[in-house]
Amino acid sequence: MARTSRTPVDAAATPAVRSPGRPKVPFDRIVATALQIVDDEGADALSMRVLAQRLDSGTATLYRHFSNRAELIAHVIDRVLGEIEYPPDDSGGRTWQEDCAAGAHAMFDALSRHKNVAPLLADHVPIGPNAMLHRERVLSRLLASGFTPELAAKTHATVARYVLGFAVQLRGDDASNAQESADLSAHFHYLDPESFPSTYAVADVLPIPLRDEFEFGLRMIISGVTDLYDGRGRHANVGKAVRSRKKPE
């Protein structure tokens, strides 16, 4: 029997069997995994390559969603801001001071759960959907209470930056923080009372727990804004008032 050979036409007629490609990775899973990397290892550990490996995917897949790492970071930040639990839109008899404090606590709590994200906020102005919602809610509450646009904007920015300033100090676990506080307390108690009489006098309350400092400072800020707010949405021109004040004789 004569041997037959497969011609190019025969080969073309036989469809090639392609291996299935990698399945698509949902966008939400990508951002959640990126946040997990930041939580576990810090922001410096997050790269497109590391994230792709964690997802068992390729970097090309990630670049279809994010043009660069900065854009990825922006989505990670916005995901955390989406965890902020707001007071109900209906004030229910609450004062703007109460809602302002509740919003600040909610933001601080969200950043407390993701301690490595707070430093990223210092380098990125958040403009994602959750960030915009947070800003809108706060400003809406203040404007509805009679704040001028200027006072509302400054109050929101001041409180947000205050919260961030404390959040970036969050680090370690409870055990390591307790040991650090004990070491600092011992240091203050061993100071020479003649060289540092005032510090020695308050040594029993040092160091002040971070959350206690946060609570105290937040009350100071809200109290100060209350002094600027007169119920008609006006705030005093503090600089002008100070300059025009007569010197005591």
Backbone bond lengths (Angstrom), bond angles and torsions (degrees), N, CA, C in turn:
res aa  C-N    CA-C-N  psi(-1)  N-CA   C-N-CA  omega(-1)  CA-C   N-CA-C  phi
1 M - - - 1.472 - - 1.511 108.70 -
2 A 1.313 115.44 134.03 1.455 119.37 -179.14 1.504 110.05 -74.16
3 R 1.321 115.79 139.74 1.468 120.97 178.13 1.519 109.66 -75.67
4 T 1.322 115.95 140.13 1.467 120.89 176.04 1.510 108.07 -107.75
5 S 1.285 115.93 146.30 1.467 120.40 178.83 1.513 109.01 -117.03
6 R 1.337 115.07 145.52 1.466 119.98 178.70 1.517 108.80 -74.26
7 T 1.291 115.48 126.65 1.456 120.90 179.81 1.518 109.03 -86.33
8 P 1.330 117.00 165.77 1.463 119.79 176.04 1.512 112.06 -55.84
9 V 1.367 115.87 -33.03 1.464 118.38 179.56 1.513 110.37 -65.59
10 D 1.372 115.81 -40.52 1.457 119.87 179.12 1.518 110.84 -61.42
11 A 1.328 116.64 -42.68 1.457 121.38 -178.05 1.517 110.72 -64.50
12 A 1.325 115.05 -39.04 1.458 118.03 -178.42 1.518 110.90 -69.50
13 A 1.348 114.82 -29.01 1.455 118.13 -178.18 1.518 112.01 -73.04
14 T 1.336 117.59 -18.88 1.458 121.46 179.96 1.522 109.16 -92.22
15 P 1.324 119.36 110.57 1.471 120.91 -176.61 1.519 111.37 -64.64
16 A 1.316 115.39 138.40 1.463 120.28 178.23 1.523 109.20 -73.83
17 V 1.316 114.66 141.28 1.464 120.42 178.60 1.520 108.41 -89.12
18 R 1.340 116.82 114.74 1.459 121.13 -178.78 1.527 110.33 -96.54
19 S 1.296 113.78 140.98 1.461 117.89 177.11 1.523 108.29 -73.54
20 P 1.303 117.22 141.42 1.471 119.31 -179.06 1.526 110.91 -62.98
21 G 1.319 116.79 139.74 1.457 120.44 178.35 1.517 111.43 -74.52
22 R 1.327 114.94 172.57 1.457 118.98 178.58 1.526 109.73 -66.95
23 P 1.320 116.39 139.26 1.467 118.54 -179.83 1.526 110.92 -66.32
24 K 1.314 115.92 152.39 1.453 120.08 178.54 1.522 110.14 -65.63
25 V 1.323 115.31 142.41 1.460 120.51 178.95 1.523 108.17 -100.96
26 P 1.315 118.04 123.38 1.464 119.68 179.77 1.531 111.27 -58.63
27 F 1.313 115.85 142.38 1.465 121.17 -178.23 1.526 111.26 -57.38
28 D 1.320 116.87 -42.69 1.462 120.39 -178.07 1.523 111.36 -62.37
29 R 1.338 116.00 -36.74 1.464 119.39 179.32 1.526 110.55 -68.88
30 I 1.319 117.15 -35.81 1.468 120.64 178.41 1.523 110.16 -61.18
31 V 1.333 116.34 -49.29 1.466 120.29 -177.91 1.525 110.49 -66.84
32 A 1.332 117.15 -40.11 1.463 120.64 179.36 1.525 110.96 -62.56
33 T 1.320 116.69 -40.40 1.464 120.57 178.94 1.520 111.00 -68.52
34 A 1.317 116.85 -39.32 1.463 120.55 176.85 1.521 110.50 -61.28
35 L 1.327 116.65 -42.74 1.465 120.59 178.10 1.520 110.78 -63.68
36 Q 1.319 117.24 -38.36 1.460 120.79 179.21 1.522 111.01 -63.17
37 I 1.318 116.88 -39.03 1.469 120.65 177.30 1.521 110.15 -63.06
38 V 1.327 116.55 -44.97 1.468 120.50 178.94 1.523 110.31 -62.69
39 D 1.325 117.30 -43.04 1.465 121.16 179.36 1.525 111.42 -61.60
40 D 1.324 116.47 -43.57 1.463 121.13 -173.29 1.521 113.42 -81.46
41 E 1.338 116.49 -38.47 1.462 119.50 -169.69 1.525 114.41 -124.08
42 G 1.312 117.92 -7.14 1.456 120.59 -178.28 1.515 111.60 96.95
43 A 1.317 115.20 160.76 1.464 120.70 -175.84 1.519 112.73 -64.43
44 D 1.328 117.44 -32.73 1.464 120.01 -178.71 1.524 112.12 -63.48
45 A 1.330 116.51 -23.23 1.470 120.08 -178.90 1.522 112.43 -79.26
46 L 1.322 116.71 -13.32 1.465 119.66 -176.96 1.520 111.04 -85.34
47 S 1.309 115.34 117.20 1.466 122.10 174.06 1.520 107.29 -139.64
48 M 1.309 116.13 165.16 1.461 120.08 178.57 1.529 110.53 -61.91
49 R 1.314 116.43 -38.90 1.465 120.14 -178.39 1.524 110.91 -66.04
50 V 1.348 116.34 -47.21 1.464 120.29 -179.72 1.526 110.50 -63.42
51 L 1.316 116.36 -42.51 1.460 120.17 179.95 1.526 111.02 -63.98
52 A 1.320 117.21 -41.39 1.465 120.77 178.87 1.525 110.91 -62.56
53 Q 1.330 116.47 -40.97 1.463 119.90 178.38 1.521 110.97 -64.21
54 R 1.326 115.97 -42.29 1.464 119.83 -179.58 1.538 111.54 -63.44
55 L 1.326 115.75 -32.08 1.466 121.07 -179.58 1.521 112.61 -89.70
56 D 1.347 116.48 -3.05 1.466 121.48 -174.42 1.522 109.64 55.71
57 S 1.315 114.10 47.20 1.455 120.82 -178.38 1.522 108.57 -133.96
58 G 1.315 116.16 -170.31 1.455 121.02 178.44 1.518 110.95 -113.51
59 T 1.317 115.89 156.79 1.465 119.26 179.94 1.530 111.42 -63.57
60 A 1.333 116.78 -28.78 1.467 119.44 178.93 1.525 110.92 -59.97
61 T 1.332 115.95 -35.87 1.463 119.99 177.78 1.519 110.93 -62.51
62 L 1.328 115.74 -40.82 1.467 120.04 -178.74 1.519 111.46 -67.92
63 Y 1.324 115.85 -39.14 1.467 119.13 -178.22 1.529 112.49 -70.73
64 R 1.317 116.81 -10.79 1.462 118.52 172.26 1.529 110.76 -74.01
65 H 1.332 115.54 -22.79 1.466 120.95 -179.23 1.526 112.69 -101.47
66 F 1.329 116.47 -34.30 1.462 121.12 -174.80 1.522 109.57 -129.43
67 S 1.310 116.37 130.70 1.464 119.30 -179.43 1.518 111.94 -73.20
68 N 1.330 117.16 -25.20 1.462 120.98 179.59 1.525 109.74 -161.72
69 R 1.318 115.78 178.50 1.468 121.20 -178.41 1.522 111.22 -64.66
70 A 1.328 117.10 -37.22 1.465 120.44 -178.88 1.528 111.15 -59.70
71 E 1.322 115.73 -38.47 1.465 119.30 178.94 1.521 110.68 -68.18
72 L 1.320 116.32 -37.03 1.460 120.56 176.05 1.527 110.35 -62.65
73 I 1.337 116.31 -45.56 1.462 121.28 178.85 1.529 110.46 -58.82
74 A 1.324 116.41 -40.55 1.466 120.39 -179.77 1.526 110.95 -59.84
75 H 1.332 116.56 -38.69 1.462 119.99 178.94 1.525 111.19 -72.03
76 V 1.323 117.49 -34.31 1.466 120.85 176.15 1.527 109.70 -62.77
77 I 1.329 116.18 -46.31 1.463 120.86 178.69 1.525 110.47 -59.92
78 D 1.319 116.10 -44.73 1.462 119.42 -176.71 1.521 111.43 -66.33
79 R 1.327 116.43 -31.99 1.465 119.16 177.78 1.526 110.29 -63.95
80 V 1.331 117.00 -41.58 1.466 120.76 178.78 1.529 110.44 -65.67
81 L 1.322 116.59 -42.61 1.463 119.62 178.50 1.527 111.21 -63.60
82 G 1.323 116.52 -23.95 1.458 120.19 176.73 1.521 112.96 -70.80
83 E 1.332 117.35 -11.92 1.463 121.29 178.45 1.526 112.46 -85.77
84 I 1.328 117.14 -7.07 1.464 120.07 -179.61 1.526 109.47 -65.61
85 E 1.313 115.65 127.54 1.464 121.01 178.87 1.526 108.63 -98.25
86 Y 1.303 116.00 116.34 1.461 121.53 -175.04 1.524 111.52 -90.37
87 P 1.328 115.48 154.69 1.470 118.53 168.98 1.526 108.62 -64.47
88 P 1.318 118.78 154.95 1.471 120.78 177.96 1.525 111.24 -55.36
89 D 1.336 115.64 146.75 1.462 119.52 179.91 1.522 111.81 -58.43
90 D 1.327 115.77 -37.47 1.457 119.49 176.64 1.522 107.87 -76.16
91 S 1.312 117.34 117.37 1.467 120.66 -174.11 1.516 112.15 -59.78
92 G 1.331 117.77 -27.28 1.458 119.87 177.30 1.513 113.22 59.00
93 G 1.318 116.30 31.44 1.458 119.49 179.91 1.513 114.01 89.11
94 R 1.346 117.41 -2.24 1.465 119.57 178.52 1.524 109.78 -73.96
95 T 1.316 115.97 149.73 1.459 120.63 176.04 1.517 109.72 -83.34
96 W 1.330 116.07 163.40 1.463 119.01 177.10 1.523 109.90 -64.85
97 Q 1.336 116.84 -29.93 1.462 119.60 177.77 1.528 111.06 -63.36
98 E 1.327 116.22 -41.74 1.463 120.55 179.35 1.521 110.99 -65.90
99 D 1.321 116.72 -42.32 1.464 120.00 179.27 1.524 111.35 -68.52
100 C 1.323 116.93 -36.63 1.466 120.55 178.30 1.524 110.14 -63.59
101 A 1.328 116.53 -43.95 1.463 120.78 178.77 1.526 110.89 -66.07
102 A 1.340 116.78 -41.51 1.465 120.47 -179.93 1.520 111.16 -63.35
103 G 1.334 116.79 -41.32 1.459 120.07 178.26 1.516 112.29 -64.74
104 A 1.337 116.72 -39.88 1.462 120.64 178.65 1.523 110.85 -65.20
105 H 1.328 116.82 -41.47 1.464 120.55 178.36 1.523 110.81 -64.70
106 A 1.331 116.44 -40.63 1.466 120.08 -179.52 1.523 111.08 -63.87
107 M 1.328 116.88 -41.06 1.463 120.66 178.12 1.527 110.61 -66.44
108 F 1.326 116.59 -42.19 1.465 120.48 179.49 1.525 110.56 -63.97
109 D 1.329 117.13 -40.75 1.464 120.68 179.36 1.527 111.16 -63.79
110 A 1.339 116.85 -41.19 1.465 120.25 179.29 1.524 110.67 -62.76
111 L 1.324 117.08 -43.74 1.465 120.70 179.27 1.522 111.05 -71.21
112 S 1.334 117.91 -27.01 1.464 120.92 177.19 1.524 111.01 -66.15
113 R 1.322 116.14 -31.01 1.469 120.24 178.96 1.525 111.63 -77.11
114 H 1.321 116.52 -15.48 1.471 121.41 -178.98 1.532 108.11 -136.36
115 K 1.323 115.40 71.74 1.466 120.81 -170.30 1.524 113.24 -62.11
116 N 1.310 117.12 -26.78 1.469 119.64 -178.12 1.526 113.14 -82.86
117 V 1.315 116.64 -6.08 1.464 119.82 -179.45 1.522 111.40 -86.41
118 A 1.324 116.83 -32.15 1.466 120.26 -176.85 1.533 113.34 -53.21
119 P 1.353 119.18 -45.36 1.473 118.06 178.61 1.527 113.21 -60.55
120 L 1.325 117.39 -28.40 1.466 120.01 178.68 1.524 111.14 -66.39
121 L 1.325 116.29 -32.87 1.460 120.30 179.27 1.521 111.80 -66.60
122 A 1.335 116.21 -24.49 1.459 119.48 179.08 1.524 111.12 -69.59
123 D 1.335 116.55 -21.03 1.465 121.13 -177.80 1.523 113.36 -107.14
124 H 1.328 117.31 -7.46 1.461 120.72 -176.72 1.526 109.89 -131.97
125 V 1.309 116.79 127.07 1.465 120.44 172.73 1.528 107.12 -81.10
126 P 1.325 118.68 113.94 1.468 119.96 -174.54 1.521 112.42 -71.94
127 I 1.324 115.55 125.48 1.469 120.47 178.78 1.527 110.81 -133.06
128 G 1.328 116.80 16.75 1.457 120.46 177.26 1.521 111.00 -71.59
129 P 1.326 117.73 174.27 1.468 120.94 -176.62 1.521 113.91 -58.96
130 N 1.331 118.00 -41.04 1.464 119.77 179.24 1.523 111.58 -70.69
131 A 1.330 116.43 -37.35 1.465 120.28 177.09 1.523 110.48 -63.83
132 M 1.319 116.19 -42.41 1.458 119.97 179.53 1.531 110.92 -66.25
133 L 1.329 116.35 -37.16 1.465 120.07 178.02 1.525 110.36 -64.57
134 H 1.334 116.09 -42.37 1.467 120.54 178.75 1.526 110.39 -60.69
135 R 1.324 115.61 -48.29 1.468 120.23 -179.63 1.534 110.61 -61.30
136 E 1.327 115.98 -43.48 1.464 120.71 -178.25 1.527 111.41 -63.13
137 R 1.316 116.86 -42.43 1.464 120.28 -179.00 1.529 111.23 -63.00
138 V 1.330 115.71 -46.17 1.467 119.66 -178.26 1.522 110.65 -64.43
139 L 1.332 116.14 -49.25 1.464 119.75 -178.34 1.527 111.10 -63.36
140 S 1.327 116.90 -39.50 1.459 120.59 179.41 1.523 111.02 -60.71
141 R 1.335 115.47 -42.32 1.478 119.52 179.94 1.518 111.03 -65.06
142 L 1.315 117.82 -42.16 1.460 120.94 -178.37 1.526 111.31 -69.54
143 L 1.331 116.36 -44.07 1.463 119.60 179.58 1.527 110.97 -63.47
144 A 1.329 116.10 -38.38 1.463 119.74 178.81 1.523 111.70 -66.49
145 S 1.330 116.00 -21.96 1.463 120.62 178.79 1.516 112.25 -87.08
146 G 1.337 116.54 0.25 1.447 120.09 176.60 1.507 115.70 101.02
147 F 1.339 117.49 8.81 1.463 120.43 177.87 1.526 110.00 -67.57
148 T 1.315 116.48 146.90 1.459 119.58 168.69 1.524 107.96 -71.28
149 P 1.329 118.99 157.48 1.465 120.25 176.40 1.529 112.29 -54.32
150 E 1.330 116.79 -39.83 1.466 119.54 -178.48 1.520 111.46 -65.65
151 L 1.326 116.88 -47.36 1.462 119.51 -178.63 1.522 111.05 -66.88
152 A 1.339 117.69 -37.62 1.463 120.71 178.10 1.524 110.93 -62.73
153 A 1.341 116.35 -46.06 1.467 120.49 -178.99 1.520 111.13 -64.43
154 K 1.324 117.18 -43.09 1.464 120.53 -178.94 1.523 111.47 -68.77
155 T 1.320 116.79 -36.86 1.465 119.94 178.86 1.521 110.59 -65.31
156 H 1.333 116.35 -46.46 1.469 119.64 178.64 1.521 111.10 -59.95
157 A 1.333 117.42 -47.46 1.462 120.88 -177.44 1.519 111.40 -64.13
158 T 1.325 117.22 -41.84 1.463 120.85 -178.48 1.518 111.35 -64.69
159 V 1.325 116.67 -46.24 1.467 120.09 -179.35 1.528 110.52 -65.51
160 A 1.336 117.10 -42.57 1.466 120.45 -179.44 1.524 111.13 -62.26
161 R 1.328 116.73 -43.56 1.464 119.73 179.93 1.526 111.08 -69.91
162 Y 1.314 116.83 -32.43 1.463 120.31 176.46 1.526 110.21 -63.83
163 V 1.324 116.11 -47.99 1.466 120.41 178.35 1.524 110.39 -58.45
164 L 1.322 116.63 -45.49 1.462 120.68 -179.30 1.519 110.92 -62.14
165 G 1.330 116.93 -40.04 1.461 120.50 -179.67 1.516 112.76 -59.69
166 F 1.318 116.95 -36.46 1.459 119.96 177.18 1.524 111.16 -80.00
167 A 1.328 116.48 -35.85 1.466 119.91 -177.73 1.523 112.03 -63.56
168 V 1.333 117.83 -34.98 1.465 119.45 -179.01 1.525 111.35 -69.40
169 Q 1.334 117.23 -13.99 1.462 120.25 178.57 1.525 112.17 -87.42
170 L 1.326 116.64 -8.11 1.458 120.51 178.95 1.521 109.69 -71.18
171 R 1.298 116.35 127.09 1.461 119.61 179.79 1.524 108.84 -162.71
172 G 1.330 114.36 161.58 1.454 119.77 176.63 1.522 112.98 67.30
173 D 1.333 114.33 -174.59 1.461 120.02 178.04 1.524 109.23 -108.23
174 D 1.324 115.87 177.79 1.462 120.33 -175.81 1.523 111.94 -61.65
175 A 1.333 116.62 -38.66 1.462 119.96 -177.73 1.526 111.62 -65.59
176 S 1.329 116.69 -47.03 1.465 119.93 -179.13 1.519 111.07 -67.47
177 N 1.332 117.18 -36.35 1.459 120.15 178.27 1.521 111.15 -66.95
178 A 1.333 116.63 -38.32 1.463 120.50 178.50 1.523 110.82 -64.78
179 Q 1.329 116.58 -39.53 1.460 120.04 178.88 1.519 110.90 -66.75
180 E 1.326 116.70 -40.84 1.462 120.50 178.39 1.525 110.75 -62.51
181 S 1.326 116.84 -41.10 1.461 120.79 178.72 1.522 111.02 -64.90
182 A 1.330 116.30 -39.96 1.465 120.02 178.65 1.521 111.06 -63.98
183 D 1.316 116.79 -40.55 1.469 120.88 178.84 1.525 110.99 -64.68
184 L 1.334 116.66 -42.19 1.460 120.15 178.94 1.522 111.19 -65.65
185 S 1.331 116.38 -40.86 1.459 120.43 179.04 1.524 110.63 -60.47
186 A 1.325 115.92 -43.95 1.464 119.73 178.46 1.523 110.90 -62.37
187 H 1.325 116.38 -39.56 1.464 120.52 179.57 1.526 110.75 -61.28
188 F 1.329 117.40 -45.57 1.465 120.47 -179.01 1.526 111.45 -65.54
189 H 1.323 117.35 -35.70 1.461 120.36 -179.19 1.526 112.39 -72.45
190 Y 1.315 116.64 -22.81 1.464 120.10 -179.93 1.525 112.92 -91.56
191 L 1.328 117.23 2.41 1.460 119.73 177.82 1.525 110.79 -65.66
192 D 1.308 115.38 151.82 1.459 121.29 176.05 1.531 108.26 -72.64
193 P 1.338 118.79 114.90 1.466 120.53 -177.38 1.520 113.91 -63.41
194 E 1.323 117.34 -21.29 1.464 119.17 178.24 1.527 111.25 -79.36
195 S 1.314 116.81 -33.29 1.465 120.65 179.31 1.528 111.85 -82.24
196 F 1.342 116.21 -34.63 1.472 120.92 -177.91 1.528 109.71 -130.54
197 P 1.326 117.51 63.77 1.469 119.82 -174.30 1.529 114.10 -62.27
198 S 1.326 117.62 -39.11 1.466 119.95 -177.30 1.526 111.31 -71.81
199 T 1.330 115.90 -43.31 1.469 119.39 178.25 1.520 110.58 -63.97
200 Y 1.324 116.38 -40.40 1.463 120.70 179.21 1.530 110.49 -64.10
201 A 1.335 116.14 -34.43 1.464 120.50 -177.93 1.527 112.18 -66.63
202 V 1.328 117.33 -28.10 1.473 120.33 -179.00 1.526 111.68 -107.41
203 A 1.317 117.21 12.79 1.467 121.04 -175.06 1.523 112.61 -59.41
204 D 1.332 117.04 -29.31 1.465 119.47 -177.54 1.527 112.93 -66.73
205 V 1.320 117.54 -20.06 1.476 119.71 -178.97 1.526 111.59 -109.39
206 L 1.325 117.02 8.07 1.464 121.18 178.65 1.522 110.70 -106.17
207 P 1.347 117.98 146.36 1.467 126.09 -9.03 1.524 110.83 -77.62
208 I 1.304 115.89 150.37 1.462 120.67 178.12 1.530 108.48 -77.57
209 P 1.327 118.35 129.90 1.471 120.12 178.83 1.525 111.32 -53.98
210 L 1.313 115.42 143.32 1.461 120.91 -175.17 1.526 112.14 -56.73
211 R 1.305 116.86 -43.04 1.466 119.29 -178.39 1.530 111.26 -67.67
212 D 1.326 117.07 -33.41 1.464 119.40 176.34 1.524 110.50 -66.37
213 E 1.321 116.47 -41.49 1.464 120.05 176.35 1.531 110.34 -61.81
214 F 1.328 115.51 -41.11 1.462 120.41 179.71 1.526 110.64 -60.76
215 E 1.322 116.79 -47.06 1.463 121.07 -179.46 1.525 110.96 -61.44
216 F 1.324 116.38 -44.91 1.460 120.91 -177.64 1.524 110.99 -64.00
217 G 1.321 116.00 -47.19 1.459 120.09 -179.30 1.516 112.74 -64.75
218 L 1.335 116.69 -37.46 1.464 120.04 179.32 1.525 110.50 -64.17
219 R 1.331 116.13 -40.83 1.464 119.13 177.17 1.524 110.85 -63.14
220 M 1.334 117.05 -37.60 1.463 120.49 178.09 1.527 111.00 -62.95
221 I 1.329 116.48 -44.29 1.471 120.14 -179.25 1.526 110.76 -62.90
222 I 1.327 116.21 -48.56 1.461 119.66 -178.48 1.525 110.70 -64.25
223 S 1.320 116.30 -37.40 1.463 119.87 176.67 1.522 110.84 -63.21
224 G 1.330 116.49 -40.95 1.459 120.24 178.86 1.516 112.18 -65.72
225 V 1.336 116.71 -40.99 1.466 119.93 177.98 1.528 109.82 -65.03
226 T 1.328 116.17 -37.48 1.461 119.84 178.32 1.523 110.96 -60.81
227 D 1.328 116.32 -37.87 1.466 119.95 177.80 1.525 111.42 -64.87
228 L 1.346 116.69 -32.54 1.463 119.97 179.15 1.527 111.97 -78.60
229 Y 1.307 115.42 -20.39 1.466 121.39 -173.95 1.531 109.18 -97.95
230 D 1.314 117.47 126.30 1.467 119.48 -176.63 1.518 113.34 -112.40
231 G 1.343 116.33 15.19 1.453 119.98 177.57 1.511 113.76 88.70
232 R 1.332 117.43 -11.21 1.463 120.34 178.41 1.522 110.91 -112.69
233 G 1.350 115.58 10.85 1.457 119.27 177.31 1.504 113.23 82.63
234 R 1.321 117.88 10.61 1.451 119.84 179.39 1.515 109.17 -102.83
235 H 1.305 115.73 150.29 1.458 117.62 173.50 1.510 108.53 -129.78
236 A 1.313 114.28 145.63 1.456 120.37 -175.36 1.512 111.32 -66.16
237 N 1.311 115.95 145.13 1.461 121.03 172.14 1.518 106.70 -79.86
238 V 1.336 114.83 87.36 1.455 120.18 -171.72 1.517 111.35 -60.58
239 G 1.337 116.39 -43.33 1.459 119.24 -178.33 1.510 111.60 -60.07
240 K 1.345 116.54 -44.07 1.458 120.83 179.77 1.517 110.49 -66.02
241 A 1.346 115.92 -39.22 1.458 119.29 -179.03 1.518 111.16 -63.95
242 V 1.326 116.14 -39.83 1.459 119.87 -179.36 1.512 110.69 -68.22
243 R 1.342 116.48 -41.62 1.463 119.76 -177.72 1.520 111.84 -67.22
244 S 1.344 116.75 -34.10 1.454 119.75 -175.46 1.522 113.26 -87.97
245 R 1.328 116.03 -7.56 1.452 119.26 -178.70 1.523 110.11 -66.54
246 K 1.318 116.54 133.28 1.460 120.26 -179.34 1.516 110.56 -71.46
247 K 1.299 115.26 142.55 1.452 119.88 176.53 1.523 109.19 -72.53
248 P 1.325 117.27 141.41 1.470 119.41 178.67 1.518 110.31 -64.40
249 E 1.305 114.99 138.87 1.468 119.12 -179.05 1.525 110.37 -82.12
